[in-house]
Amino acid sequence: MLRDVGEFGLIDRIARLARGPSAPHVLRGIGDDAAVLRPRRGEDWVVSTDARIEGVHFDLARESPGSAGRHAVTAALSDLAASGARPLALTVALEAPATASLDRVMALLRG
């Protein structure tokens, strides 16, 4: 079961899957901050994805959706800065129940 290996045990398993000849363009994979990819010679991309979980990282009962969204962006920018990268774009990974208020989801995304 997942709970038996925990977060870091799972990360270790993902890292093992991502190594090897199938990933020649990965200069730095899983880490605390970001991955570094080299799609072609002379061009490196730094990619960061952080999950922010309601009830763990923020509480919409005490924080506005816009504020929660801004904090998520701040965390991602911090990871890129720690890697010496210059931000060019932002990726979003969002999981929400189908019953979530569209207005609140859009406020989070605008944040």
Secondary structure as GFF3:
##gff-version 3
##sequence-region A 1 111
A	DSSP	alpha_helix	2	18	.	.	.	ID=ss1
A	DSSP	beta_strand	26	28	.	.	.	ID=ss2
A	DSSP	beta_strand	35	40	.	.	.	ID=ss3
A	DSSP	beta_strand	43	47	.	.	.	ID=ss4
A	DSSP	alpha_helix	65	82	.	.	.	ID=ss5
A	DSSP	alpha_helix	102	110	.	.	.	ID=ss6
###
